[in-house]
């Protein structure tokens, strides 16, 4: 039979739980992380350009 102590979850202090450290050990992990950040920035820039130039309302009646 399994020891019940070995299946218990480890208790983590509140101080340790608040430390938000991103660990990217492999090269592909760093590439995916940076690509995600860059795509988010490009999405925001593209959205602001579309909104500022009025492309969303182009071709709609009454505009």
Buried (B, 14 or more C-beta within 10 A) or exposed (E): EEEEEEEEEEEEEEEEEEEEEEEEEEEEEEEEEEEEEEEEEEEEEEEEEEEEEEEEEEEEEEE
